[in-house]
Each structure stands twice: as C-alpha cells, then as structure tokens.
Amino acid sequence: MKKTAPQKSFASHPWHGITPGDNAPETVTAYIEIVPTDAVKYELDKESGILMLDRPQRFSSQCPTLYGFIPQTFCDELVAKRCAERTGLRDVKGDGDPIDICVLTEKVVSNGNLLVRAVPVGGFRMVDGNEADDKIIAVLESDLVYGELQHIAQIPRPLLDRLKHYFLTYKQIPGEGKRSVEIAEVYDRPEALEVIRRSMKDYDRVFRQPPAAAVRSRTRRPARKARAS
C-alpha cells in the first residue's frame, strides 16, 4: 500500500500571513507584542515571524495598554504623505514598519503573542526624527468598559496623557542626548481609518506587486530584522 505524506501545518506569519480583518479598517485584527506588565520589550522578528526579546526595559516607563501592530499594513509613502499634508513637515518618510496600535481593555492580559479584535477610535500622529510613526488608538471589541467608545475624546484624559508620555519618553536614554520625537497631532476615528487605509495600500504596493518591483522597493532602506516600534 502506498503511504501518503503526513499532513503538516505551519503557524502563519503575524505580519504577512494574517489579514487585517474582513471589516478593516472599521474593525481590525491586531497582533499584540507587549502588555502593560511586561518588564522587557518584545518585538516581532520580521524574517521568522517569531516574537523575540528585544531588550529589557531599562527604565520605569511601561506602555499602559496592549501594544502591537495591524497585520498587512505598512508605514510608507502614502502614510508619510498624509503626515506631511496634516503637519506641514517636509521630507517625511514612513518608518518601514506595520502600523502600531494600542488596544484599551479593562481585562488583565498576561502575555503578548496573540491576536485580538479591536475598534479604532483615534490616534497619535507621531514623528520620530523625520519618520512618520503613527500610533492607532483602539478599544477591544466588546470590552465591558471601553467597548462602546467611538471617539478619542471619550477616552479618559489621564490615560491619553500616560500614552503620550510613554511614546515621547520610552526611547530617551539618559546620557545619549535628546531624541527628536513629537506627537504632531491627536486625531479622531475618521482620520485613524484613513491612516489604516493608506497603510493597507502601502502594504499592497510593496508586498503584492511583481517580484522585481517589490525587490526595488524593499531595498530602498537598510533591512531591520526586528521591527522598530
């Protein structure tokens, strides 16, 4: 009797093998890398799709929400163009990573490396050096406390202030000079959806185009194995 090859299944790559969701950008799938209790910084290894330990948290700053990215998004030309249009800044480029997302929930999630369904309600137009580095603010779908929020103005101000402080300071290392990071704009849900749409188009243009053109696009910037959050 002829033997058949055993069936094997492989985990999907969190960035490329999982869709942003059938209803994106109104509701999105988010891959969570870190949770508020993490004392180390985890980041996705772009090549393998495995969550890796990037570095211990050297200081007391910790992200107050679930934090990760939206699969099959890419912060590139269209996202950077929107940043330039809204801020008046020149020579802005995308940071070359998937779009970051913060997900609010009243539940305690013990660890990252998981998928959640989230509803965008706004975002921060963050500029790191000359790179657009938007942070989408979302609520966990059906969350008992935050699930009914629809606009960023409904989020408690102290929580937004904590998020701003985290993103403006977590890359600042004493003794190494001040890093040029700013939140140029805080925007509401319609603009968050526009940023996500643009990032999905940027992803399609770079990762779904003919192989030769894709290689040219991906070699415009130095390769980074772990994504820079």
C-alpha positions as CSV (number, residue, x, y, z in Angstrom):
1,M,0.0,0.0,0.0
2,K,1.3,3.4,-1.0
3,K,2.0,5.6,2.0
4,T,0.8,9.2,2.0
5,A,2.9,12.0,3.3
6,P,1.8,13.2,6.7
7,Q,-0.1,16.4,6.8
8,K,1.8,19.3,8.3
9,S,0.5,22.7,9.5
10,F,2.6,25.8,10.0
11,A,1.9,28.9,12.0
12,S,1.1,32.0,9.9
13,H,3.5,34.9,9.9
14,P,1.8,37.5,12.2
15,W,2.6,40.3,9.7
16,H,2.2,38.7,6.3
17,G,0.1,35.6,6.9
18,I,-2.8,37.1,8.8
19,T,-5.3,39.6,7.3
20,P,-6.3,42.9,9.0
21,G,-9.8,41.6,9.1
22,D,-12.8,41.4,6.8
23,N,-14.2,44.7,8.1
24,A,-10.9,46.6,8.2
25,P,-10.3,49.4,8.8
26,E,-13.6,49.9,10.8
27,T,-12.7,46.9,12.9
28,V,-9.2,45.3,12.7
29,T,-7.3,42.3,13.8
30,A,-4.3,43.4,16.0
31,Y,-1.3,41.3,16.8
32,I,-0.2,42.1,20.4
33,E,3.5,42.1,21.2
34,I,3.6,43.6,24.7
35,V,1.2,44.0,27.6
36,P,1.3,46.6,30.5
37,T,3.0,44.2,32.9
38,D,6.0,43.4,30.7
39,A,9.3,44.3,32.1
40,V,11.1,43.6,28.8
41,K,10.5,44.9,25.3
42,Y,9.2,42.3,22.9
43,E,9.2,42.8,19.1
44,L,8.4,40.7,16.1
45,D,11.3,39.3,14.2
46,K,10.4,40.3,10.7
47,E,12.1,37.4,8.9
48,S,10.9,34.5,11.0
49,G,7.6,35.9,12.4
50,I,8.6,34.8,15.9
51,L,8.2,37.2,18.9
52,M,11.7,38.0,20.2
53,L,13.0,39.7,23.3
54,D,14.4,43.0,22.0
55,R,15.7,44.4,25.3
56,P,15.0,44.7,29.0
57,Q,13.1,47.9,29.9
58,R,16.0,50.0,31.2
59,F,13.7,52.5,33.0
60,S,10.3,52.7,34.7
61,S,8.3,53.6,31.5
62,Q,5.8,50.9,30.6
63,C,3.1,51.0,28.0
64,P,-0.3,51.4,29.8
65,T,-2.2,49.4,27.1
66,L,-1.9,46.3,25.0
67,Y,0.5,47.2,22.2
68,G,1.3,45.7,18.8
69,F,0.5,46.2,15.1
70,I,-2.1,45.7,12.4
71,P,-1.1,42.8,10.1
72,Q,-0.7,43.5,6.3
73,T,-0.2,47.2,6.9
74,F,3.0,49.2,6.1
75,C,4.0,52.7,7.0
76,D,5.4,54.0,3.8
77,E,4.8,56.6,1.1
78,L,1.0,57.2,1.5
79,V,1.2,57.4,5.3
80,A,4.1,59.7,5.1
81,K,2.4,61.9,2.6
82,R,-0.6,62.2,4.9
83,C,1.7,63.2,7.7
84,A,3.2,65.9,5.6
85,E,-0.2,67.2,4.5
86,R,-1.5,67.4,8.0
87,T,1.6,68.8,9.8
88,G,3.4,70.9,7.1
89,L,6.6,69.0,7.8
90,R,8.9,68.4,4.8
91,D,11.0,65.3,3.8
92,V,8.8,63.0,5.9
93,K,9.1,59.3,5.1
94,G,7.4,56.2,6.5
95,D,9.3,54.2,9.2
96,G,9.1,51.0,7.2
97,D,7.1,49.0,9.8
98,P,3.5,47.8,10.1
99,I,1.1,50.4,11.7
100,D,1.3,50.4,15.5
101,I,-1.8,50.0,17.6
102,C,-2.7,50.5,21.3
103,V,-5.7,48.5,22.4
104,L,-7.6,49.5,25.6
105,T,-9.3,46.9,27.7
106,E,-10.3,46.6,31.3
107,K,-9.1,43.0,31.4
108,V,-5.7,41.9,32.5
109,V,-3.9,40.1,29.7
110,S,-0.9,38.2,31.0
111,N,1.2,38.0,27.9
112,G,1.5,39.0,24.2
113,N,1.9,36.9,21.1
114,L,-1.8,36.8,20.5
115,L,-4.5,38.2,18.2
116,V,-7.4,40.5,19.3
117,R,-10.2,42.2,17.5
118,A,-10.1,46.0,18.0
119,V,-12.1,49.1,17.0
120,P,-10.0,52.2,16.2
121,V,-11.2,55.4,17.9
122,G,-8.3,57.7,17.1
123,G,-4.6,58.0,17.0
124,F,-1.4,59.9,17.5
125,R,0.5,61.3,14.6
126,M,3.9,60.7,15.9
127,V,7.1,61.9,14.1
128,D,10.3,60.2,15.1
129,G,13.2,62.2,13.6
130,N,11.9,62.6,10.0
131,E,9.8,59.4,10.0
132,A,6.0,59.0,10.3
133,D,5.3,56.6,13.2
134,D,1.5,56.8,13.7
135,K,0.0,55.1,16.8
136,I,-3.6,54.0,16.3
137,I,-5.7,54.1,19.5
138,A,-8.3,51.4,19.6
139,V,-10.6,49.6,22.1
140,L,-11.0,45.9,22.5
141,E,-14.1,44.7,20.7
142,S,-17.0,44.1,23.2
143,D,-14.9,45.2,26.1
144,L,-17.2,45.8,29.1
145,V,-15.6,49.2,30.0
146,Y,-14.2,50.6,26.7
147,G,-16.0,48.6,24.1
148,E,-18.7,51.2,23.4
149,L,-16.3,54.1,22.9
150,Q,-16.3,55.5,19.4
151,H,-14.2,58.7,19.6
152,I,-10.9,59.5,21.2
153,A,-12.5,62.3,23.2
154,Q,-14.3,59.7,25.2
155,I,-11.1,58.1,26.5
156,P,-10.2,59.4,30.0
157,R,-7.7,62.2,29.6
158,P,-5.2,60.8,32.2
159,L,-5.0,57.6,30.2
160,L,-4.2,59.5,27.0
161,D,-1.7,61.6,28.9
162,R,0.1,58.4,30.1
163,L,0.2,57.1,26.5
164,K,1.6,60.4,25.2
165,H,4.3,60.3,28.0
166,Y,5.2,56.8,27.2
167,F,5.7,57.4,23.5
168,L,7.6,60.6,24.0
169,T,10.0,59.2,26.5
170,Y,10.5,55.4,26.1
171,K,13.3,55.9,23.5
172,Q,15.0,58.6,25.5
173,I,18.2,57.3,27.2
174,P,19.9,59.5,29.8
175,G,23.4,60.5,28.7
176,E,22.8,59.8,25.0
177,G,21.3,63.2,24.0
178,K,17.7,64.1,23.4
179,R,15.9,62.2,20.6
180,S,13.7,64.2,18.3
181,V,10.3,62.7,18.9
182,E,7.0,64.6,18.8
183,I,3.2,64.0,18.7
184,A,2.3,66.4,16.0
185,E,-1.4,65.7,16.1
186,V,-4.0,63.8,18.1
187,Y,-6.8,62.7,15.7
188,D,-10.2,61.1,15.9
189,R,-11.7,58.0,14.4
190,P,-12.2,59.2,10.8
191,E,-8.5,60.1,10.5
192,A,-7.4,56.8,12.1
193,L,-9.4,54.9,9.5
194,E,-7.8,57.0,6.7
195,V,-4.3,56.2,8.1
196,I,-5.1,52.5,8.2
197,R,-6.5,52.5,4.7
198,R,-3.3,54.2,3.4
199,S,-1.1,51.7,5.3
200,M,-3.0,48.8,3.7
201,K,-2.5,50.4,0.3
202,D,1.2,50.9,1.1
203,Y,1.4,47.2,2.0
204,D,-0.3,46.1,-1.2
205,R,2.0,48.3,-3.3
206,V,5.2,47.0,-1.8
207,F,4.4,43.4,-0.9
208,R,1.8,42.3,-3.5
209,Q,3.4,43.9,-6.7
210,P,5.6,41.9,-9.2
211,P,8.7,40.4,-7.6
212,A,11.2,42.6,-9.4
213,A,9.4,45.8,-8.4
214,A,9.0,44.6,-4.9
215,V,12.7,44.0,-4.5
216,R,13.5,47.5,-5.6
217,S,11.0,48.9,-3.1
218,R,12.3,46.8,-0.2
219,T,15.9,47.7,-0.8
220,R,15.4,51.5,-0.5
221,R,16.2,51.4,3.2
222,P,18.5,49.2,5.3
223,A,17.0,45.9,6.4
224,R,15.9,45.6,10.0
225,K,15.2,42.1,11.4
226,A,13.2,43.3,14.4
227,R,10.6,46.0,13.7
228,A,11.2,49.3,15.5
229,S,8.1,50.2,17.4
